[in-house]
Amino acid sequence: MTKIDIVSGFLGAGKTTLIKKLLKEALADTKVVLIENEFGEIGIDGGFLKESGIEIKEMNSGCICCSLVGDFGTSLKEVLDTYAPERILIEPSGVGKLSDVMKAVQDVVSEAEVQLNSAVAVVDAVKCKMYMKNFGEFFINQIENAGTIILSRTGKITGEKLEACVNLIREHNGKATIVTTPWEELEGKNILETIEGAKDLEAELMEEVRRKHEHEHHHEHDGEECCHEHHHEEHHHEHDGEECCQEHHHEHDGEECSHGHHHHHHADEVFTSWGMETPASYTAEEVDRLLQELEKENEYGLVLRAKGMVPAGDGTWVYFDYVPGECDIREGKPDVTGKICVIGSKLEEEKLKKLFHK
C-alpha cells in the first residue's frame, strides 16, 4: 500500500524546504516519488530532488487541483506502475485548494493500492494575518483541511505574534496539530511522526491512568466486581451534567459503592482530560510552581496525572511528569510545539487554562 502525503502551502511558505528536510532526515531509506506542480512553471524545484535520486513526475499543464482532476488519476497510476513507490509526496501549486487535491487523491484510492496518509499545510507565520486577509478563500481552505499545520519562520517573530498567529489558525481549524518550533531545532523524523499522528499525548496519558485505576480497584475489592468497570477506552470532555456514582473517593474504607455492584460505568464517566498546545516559554522553576498548584483539589479538581514538554525560551526544552505529591522536571529535546496534558476527575478546565496560559 503506497502512502500519499500532500504538502500544501501558499506561495513561498516553505513547502520545498520542508520536503527537502523530510527527504533527508526522515525518508532517506524510503522509496519516494514527488509529484509537483508549480502553476505553469517548468519544474522549477525539480533539480535538487533529481540529484537526490528521487524520481519526479512533473505535471506542468496547470494547477493540480483545477486542470488535472481529469488526468490526475492516470498520471498517479503511471507513477505507481513505473516506480512502485512506498510513498508519494504531492506538492501542489501554492494557489490551489487543498480540499480539491484531497478529492483528486480520494477518487483514485478505490482503484489503486494507495491511501491518503496525511494533508499538511505550511504557513508562513510572518505573513499569516496578511494572507488570511488578502487571499482568504485559498489560504483558509488549506488551513481548514489540514491535519497538521507547520508554521515556517517562527524564529523571526515575537512570542506574542506567534500566539496571535496560532489563535487565527485555530478559528478555522480546532483539531490540527500546529508545529510552532523553528524547523532547524527539529529532526525531520519528529515532523513526520507528528504529520502521521504517531504520538497522542492525551490518549497515552488517559490509557495510563485507566490501567492504573483498574489495577488499584482490582486489589481494593479483593476480586469483587466494582460498579465502575472500565471497558471503554475513549473519553469525552462533556459529561452532560451527570455525576458518576463513584464520587472519586479512591479508598472505599470497606464500604460498598453507593449503588451496589450491578452497574457498569465507562472510563469516560470517571476521568476527564484537559490539554493545550502552546508556543509559549516556561522555565523549569515556573513549571515546578504550576505543578505545585495542581495539588489544590478544591481549585482545579482531582488531578491524577499531568505531562508535558514546553520550550524554556533559551533553546532548551522543559519536560515534566506529575502525579499527586511527586513531579519530575527535566531537560528534553525540542518537540514540534509545546504540549501540556492533565488527566483527572471533575477538572476545572477554565481554571487550568488560566493557570497555564501565558
C-alpha positions in Angstrom: 0.0 0.0 0.0 1.5 3.3 -1.1 1.1 6.2 1.3 0.2 9.6 -0.2 1.1 12.8 1.7 0.0 16.2 0.4 2.3 19.1 1.4 0.3 22.3 0.6 1.1 25.9 1.4 0.7 29.3 0.0 3.3 30.6 -2.5 6.7 31.0 -0.8 5.6 29.4 2.5 8.5 27.0 2.5 7.0 23.7 1.1 10.1 22.8 -0.8 12.4 23.5 2.2 10.1 21.2 4.3 10.2 18.4 1.6 14.0 18.6 1.5 14.1 18.2 5.2 11.7 15.2 5.2 13.6 13.5 2.4 17.0 13.9 4.0 16.1 13.3 7.7 13.0 11.1 7.7 12.6 9.3 4.3 16.2 8.6 3.2 15.6 4.9 3.2 12.2 5.1 1.7 11.3 4.8 -2.0 9.7 8.2 -2.6 8.1 9.8 -5.6 7.4 13.5 -5.6 4.6 14.8 -7.8 4.9 18.6 -8.1 3.2 21.3 -10.0 4.2 24.9 -9.9 1.3 26.6 -11.7 2.6 26.7 -15.3 6.2 26.9 -14.4 8.6 24.3 -15.8 9.5 22.1 -12.8 11.2 25.0 -11.0 12.2 23.0 -8.0 12.9 19.7 -9.7 16.7 20.0 -9.9 17.7 19.3 -6.3 15.4 16.4 -6.0 16.7 14.6 -9.1 20.2 15.0 -7.6 18.9 13.1 -4.5 17.9 10.2 -6.8 14.2 10.9 -6.4 12.1 10.3 -9.4 9.7 13.1 -10.3 6.5 13.1 -12.3 6.3 16.8 -13.2 2.9 18.0 -14.2 3.1 21.5 -15.6 -0.1 21.8 -17.5 -1.7 23.9 -14.8 -2.8 23.7 -11.2 -3.1 20.2 -10.0 -6.5 20.9 -8.5 -8.1 22.6 -11.4 -6.9 21.1 -14.7 -5.6 17.8 -13.5 -8.6 16.3 -11.8 -9.3 14.5 -15.0 -5.9 13.0 -15.8 -4.5 13.1 -12.3 -5.7 9.5 -11.8 -4.0 8.4 -15.0 -0.7 10.2 -14.0 -0.9 8.7 -10.5 -1.4 5.2 -11.8 1.5 5.7 -14.2 3.7 6.7 -11.2 2.6 3.6 -9.3 3.2 1.2 -12.2 6.5 2.7 -13.1 8.2 3.2 -9.7 6.1 1.2 -7.2 7.0 3.7 -4.5 6.4 3.2 -0.8 5.3 6.9 -0.5 4.2 9.6 -2.8 4.6 13.3 -1.8 2.3 15.7 -3.7 3.4 19.3 -3.7 0.5 21.2 -5.2 0.6 24.8 -6.5 0.6 27.4 -3.8 -2.7 28.8 -5.1 -4.5 25.5 -5.1 -7.3 24.5 -2.8 -6.2 21.6 -0.5 -9.7 20.2 -0.5 -9.6 19.8 -4.3 -6.2 18.0 -4.2 -7.5 15.7 -1.4 -10.6 14.8 -3.5 -8.4 14.1 -6.5 -6.4 11.6 -4.5 -9.5 10.1 -2.9 -11.0 9.5 -6.3 -8.0 7.3 -7.1 -7.9 5.4 -3.8 -10.7 3.0 -4.7 -8.9 2.0 -7.9 -5.3 1.7 -6.8 -3.4 0.4 -3.8 -2.9 3.8 -2.2 -4.1 5.6 0.9 -4.3 9.3 1.6 -1.9 9.3 4.6 -1.8 13.0 5.5 -2.7 16.5 4.4 -0.2 19.2 5.6 -0.4 23.0 5.2 2.8 25.0 5.5 2.0 28.5 6.8 4.4 31.5 6.9 4.0 32.7 10.5 5.2 36.2 9.5 2.6 36.7 6.8 -0.3 34.6 8.2 -2.5 37.5 9.1 -1.9 39.4 5.8 -2.5 36.3 3.7 -5.7 35.4 5.5 -7.0 38.9 4.9 -6.0 39.2 1.2 -6.2 35.6 -0.1 -8.9 34.3 2.3 -10.6 31.6 0.2 -7.4 29.8 -0.9 -5.5 30.3 2.3 -8.3 29.4 4.7 -9.2 26.3 2.6 -5.6 25.0 3.2 -5.9 25.6 6.9 -9.3 24.1 7.3 -8.5 20.8 5.6 -5.0 20.2 7.0 -4.4 17.5 9.7 -1.1 19.2 10.5 -0.2 22.9 10.1 3.5 23.6 10.0 4.5 27.2 10.7 7.6 28.5 9.0 9.8 31.4 10.0 8.6 31.2 13.6 12.0 32.3 14.8 11.6 35.7 13.1 8.6 36.9 15.2 7.9 37.6 18.9 6.1 35.2 21.2 3.0 37.4 21.1 2.8 37.5 17.3 3.3 33.7 17.2 0.4 33.2 19.7 -1.7 35.6 17.6 -1.0 33.5 14.5 -1.9 30.3 16.3 -5.1 31.8 17.5 -6.0 33.0 14.0 -5.5 29.5 12.7 -7.5 27.9 15.5 -10.5 30.0 14.4 -10.6 27.9 11.2 -9.2 24.6 12.5 -9.5 23.5 16.1 -8.1 20.0 15.7 -5.0 20.1 13.6 -1.6 19.8 15.3 0.2 23.1 14.8 4.0 22.9 14.7 5.4 26.1 16.2 9.0 25.2 16.9 11.6 26.5 14.4 12.4 23.8 11.9 16.2 23.9 12.5 15.6 22.8 16.1 13.6 19.8 15.0 14.6 16.5 13.3 12.7 15.6 10.2 11.6 12.3 11.7 9.9 14.2 14.5 8.0 16.3 12.0 7.0 13.2 10.1 5.8 11.4 13.3 3.6 14.5 14.0 2.2 14.5 10.5 1.3 10.9 10.8 -0.2 11.4 14.3 2.2 8.8 15.8 2.1 10.3 19.3 -1.1 11.4 21.0 -0.1 12.7 24.5 -3.7 12.8 25.7 -4.6 9.2 24.6 -1.3 8.0 26.0 -2.0 9.5 29.5 -5.6 8.5 29.5 -4.7 4.9 28.9 -2.0 5.0 31.6 -4.5 6.4 34.2 -7.2 3.9 33.1 -4.9 0.9 33.5 -3.6 2.2 36.9 -7.2 2.8 38.1 -8.3 -0.7 37.0 -5.3 -2.3 38.8 -6.0 -0.4 42.0 -9.6 -1.4 42.1 -8.9 -5.0 41.4 -6.8 -5.1 44.6 -9.1 -2.9 46.7 -12.1 -5.0 46.1 -10.4 -8.4 46.6 -11.8 -9.8 43.5 -15.3 -8.2 43.8 -16.7 -6.5 40.7 -16.8 -2.8 41.3 -19.7 -0.7 40.0 -17.3 1.2 37.6 -15.6 -1.4 35.4 -13.9 0.4 32.6 -14.3 -1.3 29.2 -14.4 1.9 27.3 -11.1 3.4 26.1 -12.5 6.6 24.6 -13.2 9.7 26.7 -15.3 12.7 26.3 -14.9 16.2 27.7 -18.6 16.7 28.4 -20.5 14.6 31.0 -23.9 16.1 30.3 -24.0 17.3 33.9 -24.2 13.7 35.3 -22.1 12.8 38.3 -20.5 9.4 38.4 -21.8 7.2 41.2 -18.2 6.7 42.3 -17.7 10.3 43.5 -13.9 9.6 43.2 -13.2 8.5 46.7 -10.3 6.2 45.8 -10.4 4.4 49.1 -13.7 2.8 50.0 -12.7 2.0 53.6 -14.5 -1.2 53.4 -17.8 0.4 52.3 -19.7 -0.7 49.3 -20.2 1.7 46.4 -23.5 3.6 47.0 -25.2 1.9 44.0 -24.1 -1.6 44.8 -22.1 -3.7 42.3 -24.6 -4.0 39.5 -24.0 -1.0 37.3 -21.1 -0.7 34.8 -19.6 2.7 34.1 -17.2 3.6 31.4 -13.9 5.3 32.0 -15.1 8.4 30.2 -17.6 8.9 33.1 -14.9 8.8 35.6 -11.9 10.7 34.1 -11.7 13.8 32.0 -8.8 15.3 30.2 -7.7 18.8 29.5 -4.8 19.9 27.4 -3.3 22.7 25.4 -0.7 23.3 22.7 1.3 26.4 23.2 4.4 28.1 21.7 4.9 30.0 25.0 8.1 29.5 27.0 8.3 28.3 30.6 11.3 28.0 32.8 11.8 24.9 35.0 11.1 27.0 38.0 7.8 28.2 36.5 6.8 24.6 35.6 7.6 23.5 39.2 5.4 26.3 40.6 2.5 25.4 38.2 2.7 21.7 39.2 2.6 22.6 42.9 -0.7 24.4 42.2 -2.2 21.2 40.8 -2.2 19.8 44.4 -5.2 22.2 45.2 -8.0 19.8 44.5 -10.7 22.3 45.6 -9.4 24.7 43.0 -8.6 22.6 39.9 -10.3 19.2 40.6 -8.6 15.9 41.4 -5.5 15.8 39.2 -4.3 12.3 38.8 -1.7 12.8 36.1 -0.1 15.6 34.2 2.6 15.6 31.5 4.1 18.0 29.1 7.0 19.4 27.1 7.5 23.2 26.7 10.2 25.5 25.3 12.3 27.2 28.0 13.0 30.3 25.9 16.8 29.7 25.7 16.8 27.0 23.1 16.3 24.2 25.7 13.1 22.4 26.5 11.5 21.5 29.8 9.8 18.1 30.1 7.6 17.2 33.1 5.7 14.4 34.6 3.3 14.8 37.6 1.4 12.5 39.9 0.0 13.8 43.2 2.8 14.6 45.6 5.5 14.0 43.1 6.8 15.7 40.0 9.8 15.0 37.6 11.1 18.1 35.7 14.0 17.6 33.3 15.5 18.9 30.1 14.4 17.2 26.8 14.8 17.6 23.1 12.7 20.1 21.1 9.2 19.0 20.2 7.1 20.3 17.3 5.2 22.6 19.7 4.7 23.0 23.5 2.2 20.5 24.9 0.5 20.2 28.3 -2.0 17.5 29.2 -3.9 16.9 32.5 -6.0 13.9 33.4 -8.3 13.8 36.4 -11.8 13.9 37.9 -14.1 16.9 37.9 -11.4 19.1 36.4 -11.9 22.8 36.4 -10.9 23.3 32.8 -11.2 27.1 32.7 -9.1 27.4 35.8 -6.5 25.1 34.4 -6.4 27.1 31.2 -5.9 30.3 33.2 -3.2 28.6 35.3 -1.1 27.5 32.3 -1.8 30.4 29.9 1.0 32.9 29.4 
